[in-house]
């Protein structure tokens, strides 16, 4: 099969093609056709792509390795003929990790390298829909901020940064609806968590004041 992309930065021949996380094929060739990248890919065995399939370029790990994920879209389940092309409207570019992680910089700066790597991978997997939920990610990051000296300030900067990231992603690619939705939920969740932490801190200070009196 062939698939059209506007950006395949980091994708290489030999990279995997996956369905539901299972390797089913590989990228054979990448060629430039006009302003688009034409990716030739194989699907092994008796598996077939369908007219409703969407092909998304995703990150395999933090080193930057990529793979193509075949996901179910809406529309006809009619199998595509061998050699058919999946149009640009049914492909999705990868996340811009630089823009995304800039939003989390205040949090990352306060964590040790291993925790940063763990959280970064969890963020990628959540926003790519590969496991975990936004709610679980919020609980994970909220638990991390409890060890920081200035929790409210850290979360506040993350909220501000994610709002900026959201604006950037929204303007750059109208097709990334799922990512925009996830980021909106993430930013809203952090904002709510910030208020919760603030109320908890007020109660703590109030108790200390009464104890001291």
C-alpha positions as CSV (number, residue, x, y, z in Angstrom):
1,X,0.0,0.0,0.0
2,X,0.9,3.7,-0.2
3,X,0.1,6.5,2.3
4,X,0.4,10.2,1.8
5,X,1.9,12.4,4.6
6,X,2.7,16.1,4.9
7,X,5.5,15.3,7.4
8,X,7.3,12.0,8.0
9,X,10.4,13.4,9.9
10,X,12.2,10.5,11.6
11,X,10.3,7.7,9.7
12,X,12.7,5.3,8.1
13,X,12.4,2.2,5.8
14,X,12.2,-0.9,8.1
15,X,10.1,0.9,10.7
16,X,7.1,-1.2,12.0
17,X,3.5,-1.0,10.9
18,X,1.2,-1.9,13.9
19,X,-2.4,-2.7,14.4
20,X,-3.6,-2.6,18.1
21,X,0.1,-2.5,19.1
22,X,0.9,-5.7,17.2
23,X,3.5,-5.6,14.4
24,X,1.8,-6.5,11.1
25,X,4.2,-5.1,8.5
26,X,6.9,-2.5,7.8
27,X,7.7,0.6,5.9
28,X,9.3,-0.3,2.6
29,X,10.1,3.0,1.0
30,X,9.6,6.8,1.4
31,X,9.5,9.0,-1.7
32,X,8.7,12.7,-2.4
33,X,5.7,13.3,-4.7
34,X,5.2,17.0,-5.1
35,X,4.8,18.5,-1.6
36,X,3.8,15.2,0.0
37,X,5.7,12.2,1.2
38,X,4.6,8.9,-0.4
39,X,5.2,6.1,2.1
40,X,5.2,2.5,0.7
41,X,4.2,0.0,3.4
42,X,3.4,-3.7,3.6
43,X,0.8,-5.6,5.7
44,X,1.7,-9.2,6.2
45,X,-0.4,-12.4,5.9
46,X,-4.1,-12.1,5.1
47,X,-4.5,-8.7,6.8
48,X,-5.9,-5.9,4.6
49,X,-6.3,-2.2,5.0
50,X,-9.8,-0.9,4.6
51,X,-11.3,2.4,3.2
52,X,-12.0,3.6,6.8
53,X,-8.5,3.0,8.2
54,X,-6.4,5.9,9.4
55,X,-2.6,5.6,9.5
56,X,-0.9,7.6,12.2
57,X,2.8,8.3,12.6
58,X,3.7,7.7,16.2
59,X,6.7,7.7,18.5
60,X,7.9,4.3,19.6
61,X,10.2,5.6,22.3
62,X,11.9,8.8,23.6
63,X,14.9,8.2,21.3
64,X,12.7,9.3,18.5
65,X,12.1,6.0,16.7
66,X,8.8,6.0,14.8
67,X,6.2,3.5,13.6
68,X,2.9,3.6,11.7
69,X,-0.2,2.8,13.6
70,X,-3.3,1.6,11.6
71,X,-6.4,2.6,13.5
72,X,-10.1,2.3,12.7
73,X,-11.9,5.4,11.4
74,X,-15.4,6.0,10.3
75,X,-16.8,4.9,7.0
76,X,-16.7,1.8,4.8
77,X,-14.9,-1.3,5.9
78,X,-14.4,-2.4,2.3
79,X,-10.8,-3.8,1.9
80,X,-8.4,-1.7,-0.2
81,X,-6.8,-3.4,-3.2
82,X,-3.1,-4.0,-3.1
83,X,-1.2,-0.9,-4.3
84,X,-4.0,1.4,-3.2
85,X,-3.2,4.8,-1.7
86,X,-4.4,6.1,1.7
87,X,-5.0,9.8,1.1
88,X,-3.7,12.7,3.2
89,X,-7.1,13.1,4.7
90,X,-6.7,9.7,6.4
91,X,-3.2,10.0,7.7
92,X,-1.9,11.8,10.9
93,X,1.4,13.4,11.5
94,X,3.4,12.7,14.7
95,X,3.2,14.9,17.8
96,X,5.7,17.7,18.0
97,X,7.6,16.6,21.1
98,X,9.6,19.8,21.4
99,X,6.5,22.0,21.6
100,X,4.7,19.5,23.9
101,X,7.5,19.0,26.4
102,X,8.2,22.7,26.6
103,X,4.8,22.9,28.3
104,X,5.9,20.5,31.0
105,X,9.4,22.1,31.5
106,X,8.6,23.6,34.9
107,X,7.7,20.1,36.2
108,X,10.6,18.4,34.5
109,X,13.1,20.8,35.9
110,X,12.1,19.8,39.5
111,X,12.4,16.0,38.9
112,X,15.2,13.6,38.6
113,X,16.2,12.3,35.1
114,X,14.7,8.8,35.5
115,X,11.3,10.2,36.6
116,X,11.4,12.7,33.7
117,X,11.9,9.8,31.3
118,X,9.1,7.8,32.9
119,X,6.7,10.7,32.9
120,X,7.6,11.8,29.3
121,X,6.9,8.3,27.9
122,X,3.6,8.2,29.8
123,X,2.6,11.5,28.4
124,X,3.4,10.3,24.8
125,X,1.5,7.1,25.3
126,X,-1.5,8.8,26.7
127,X,-1.8,11.5,24.1
128,X,-1.2,8.9,21.3
129,X,-4.0,6.7,22.8
130,X,-1.7,3.8,23.5
131,X,-2.5,3.2,27.1
132,X,-3.5,5.1,30.2
133,X,-5.9,7.9,30.4
134,X,-5.7,11.7,31.0
135,X,-7.1,11.2,34.4
136,X,-4.4,8.7,35.3
137,X,-1.8,11.0,34.0
138,X,-3.1,13.8,36.1
139,X,-3.0,11.7,39.2
140,X,0.5,10.7,38.4
141,X,1.8,14.2,37.9
142,X,-0.2,15.5,40.9
143,X,1.5,12.9,43.1
144,X,4.9,14.1,41.9
145,X,4.1,17.7,42.7
146,X,3.4,16.9,46.3
147,X,7.2,16.5,46.8
148,X,8.0,19.9,45.4
149,X,8.5,22.9,47.5
150,X,6.4,25.3,45.4
151,X,3.7,23.1,44.1
152,X,1.2,25.8,43.2
153,X,3.8,27.8,41.2
154,X,4.9,24.7,39.3
155,X,1.4,23.7,38.3
156,X,0.5,27.3,37.5
157,X,3.4,27.5,35.0
158,X,2.5,24.1,33.5
159,X,-1.1,25.3,33.0
160,X,0.0,28.5,31.3
161,X,2.5,26.6,29.1
162,X,0.0,23.9,28.1
163,X,-2.5,26.6,27.1
164,X,0.2,28.0,24.8
165,X,1.0,24.5,23.4
166,X,-2.7,24.0,22.8
167,X,-3.0,27.2,20.8
168,X,0.1,26.2,18.7
169,X,-1.2,22.7,18.0
170,X,-4.7,23.9,17.2
171,X,-3.4,26.5,14.7
172,X,-0.8,24.2,13.0
173,X,-3.0,21.2,12.3
174,X,-6.8,21.1,12.3
175,X,-6.7,17.3,11.9
176,X,-5.2,16.6,15.4
177,X,-8.6,16.7,17.0
178,X,-7.9,14.0,19.5
179,X,-4.7,15.6,20.6
180,X,-6.3,19.0,21.0
181,X,-9.1,17.4,23.1
182,X,-6.7,15.5,25.3
183,X,-4.6,18.6,25.8
184,X,-7.6,20.7,26.8
185,X,-8.6,18.0,29.3
186,X,-5.0,17.9,30.6
187,X,-4.8,21.7,31.0
188,X,-8.2,21.9,32.7
189,X,-7.2,19.0,35.0
190,X,-4.0,20.8,36.1
191,X,-6.0,24.0,36.7
192,X,-8.4,22.2,38.9
193,X,-5.6,20.4,40.7
194,X,-3.9,23.8,41.3
195,X,-7.1,25.0,43.0
196,X,-7.3,21.9,45.1
197,X,-3.8,22.2,46.3
198,X,-4.4,25.9,47.1
199,X,-7.4,25.0,49.2
200,X,-5.5,22.3,51.0
201,X,-2.6,24.7,51.7
202,X,-5.1,27.3,53.1
203,X,-6.6,24.6,55.5
204,X,-3.1,23.6,56.6
205,X,-2.1,27.1,57.4
206,X,-5.3,27.7,59.2
207,X,-4.8,24.6,61.4
208,X,-1.2,25.7,62.2
209,X,-2.5,29.1,63.1
210,X,-5.1,27.7,65.5
211,X,-2.5,25.3,67.0
212,X,-0.1,28.1,67.5
213,X,-2.8,30.2,69.2
